[in-house]
Amino acid sequence: MIVPGILSKKKRRIGVVLNIAALFLTVFLFELIRFDMGIGKIAGIVLMGLSLVTVIISFIIVFGSTRIWKMSHQRMKALDERQIQVILNATRISYSIFVIVALILIYGFALIEKGPIDVVIAASLLYLAHLLPASILAWTEKEI
């Protein structure tokens, strides 16, 4: 359960945006380095490292300390009816968003002829698929 007062709704929202933006920045910087597209290798690696650290820290603060991650990945038997409905709704919304993001990335790479997506993008998509339901909960719920 989210304990009220640990992190306000506004702070959770800021954390969600920061986490997802840092994730996209990490992937973007990796791709810039990979295709040697106008960023120095050392500068790119440093910036990518900083953005990855931001992903980790914001995840711990927003999803770990509030236990939203655990809630969104818990067995249905451990939840009451209201919690089940809230989580199912968050999952429905998040996977609609995920499908759009994944298709844009996959077809985007096909259109610019940079080949299939690489393991970094695939791992980021996997993380995003798990993160989105918890993000919807963090964004919308006063208390779970």
C-alpha positions in Angstrom: 0.0 0.0 0.0 1.1 3.5 -0.6 1.5 5.3 2.7 0.1 8.8 2.4 2.6 11.5 3.1 5.7 9.6 1.9 5.5 11.3 -1.5 2.9 13.8 -2.6 1.0 13.3 -5.8 2.8 16.3 -7.3 6.2 14.9 -6.4 5.3 11.4 -7.7 4.2 13.0 -11.0 7.5 14.9 -11.2 9.4 11.7 -10.5 7.5 9.7 -13.2 8.2 12.4 -15.8 11.9 12.5 -14.7 12.2 8.7 -14.8 10.7 8.3 -18.3 12.5 11.4 -19.7 15.8 10.1 -18.4 15.1 6.7 -19.9 14.4 8.2 -23.3 17.5 10.4 -23.0 19.7 7.4 -22.1 18.5 5.5 -25.2 18.8 8.6 -27.4 22.3 9.2 -26.3 23.2 5.6 -26.8 21.9 5.7 -30.4 23.8 9.0 -31.1 27.0 7.3 -29.9 26.2 4.1 -31.8 25.7 5.8 -35.1 28.4 8.4 -34.5 25.9 11.3 -35.0 27.5 14.5 -33.8 28.3 13.8 -30.2 31.7 13.0 -28.8 32.1 9.5 -27.5 33.4 10.4 -24.1 30.9 13.3 -23.6 28.1 11.0 -24.8 29.0 8.2 -22.4 29.2 10.6 -19.5 25.8 12.1 -20.3 24.4 8.7 -20.8 25.7 7.5 -17.5 24.2 10.6 -15.7 20.9 10.0 -17.3 21.0 6.3 -16.4 21.8 7.2 -12.8 18.8 9.6 -12.9 16.6 6.6 -14.0 17.8 4.5 -11.1 17.5 7.2 -8.4 14.1 8.4 -9.6 12.9 4.8 -9.8 14.0 4.1 -6.2 12.4 7.3 -4.9 9.1 7.2 -6.8 8.4 3.5 -7.2 10.4 1.8 -4.5 9.8 4.0 -1.5 6.1 4.3 -2.2 5.8 0.6 -3.0 3.9 1.4 -6.1 6.1 -1.0 -8.1 5.3 -3.9 -5.7 1.6 -3.0 -5.8 1.4 -3.0 -9.6 3.2 -6.4 -9.8 1.4 -8.1 -6.9 -0.8 -11.2 -7.2 -4.5 -10.5 -7.6 -5.3 -12.7 -4.6 -3.4 -10.3 -2.3 -5.6 -7.3 -3.4 -9.1 -6.1 -2.5 -11.7 -5.5 -5.3 -11.0 -1.7 -5.5 -7.3 -2.3 -5.8 -7.8 -4.9 -8.5 -10.0 -2.4 -10.5 -7.5 0.4 -10.1 -4.6 -1.8 -11.2 -6.5 -3.3 -14.2 -7.5 0.2 -15.4 -3.8 1.4 -15.1 -2.7 -1.7 -17.0 -5.2 -1.2 -19.7 -4.1 2.5 -20.2 -0.4 1.8 -20.0 -0.4 -1.0 -22.5 -2.3 1.2 -25.0 0.5 3.8 -24.6 3.2 1.1 -24.8 1.9 -0.3 -28.1 2.0 3.1 -29.7 5.5 3.9 -28.4 6.8 0.4 -29.4 5.3 0.7 -32.9 6.7 4.2 -33.4 10.2 3.0 -32.5 10.1 -0.1 -34.5 8.7 1.5 -37.7 10.8 4.6 -37.1 14.0 2.5 -37.3 12.7 0.7 -40.4 11.9 4.0 -42.1 15.3 5.6 -41.4 17.0 2.4 -42.5 19.1 2.0 -39.4 18.3 -1.6 -39.1 16.2 -3.4 -36.5 16.1 -2.1 -32.9 19.1 -3.1 -30.8 19.3 -4.7 -27.3 19.3 -1.3 -25.5 16.0 -0.3 -27.1 14.5 -3.7 -26.5 15.6 -3.6 -22.8 14.2 -0.1 -22.5 10.9 -1.2 -23.9 10.8 -4.1 -21.5 11.4 -1.7 -18.6 8.8 0.7 -19.9 6.2 -2.1 -20.2 6.7 -2.8 -16.6 7.0 0.8 -15.5 3.9 2.2 -17.2 1.2 0.5 -15.0 3.0 1.8 -11.9 3.4 5.2 -13.5 -0.3 5.4 -14.1 -0.9 4.5 -10.5 1.6 7.1 -9.3 0.1 9.7 -11.5 -3.6 9.2 -10.8 -4.1 7.8 -7.3 -4.2 9.7 -4.1 -3.9 6.5 -2.1 -3.9 2.9 -3.2 
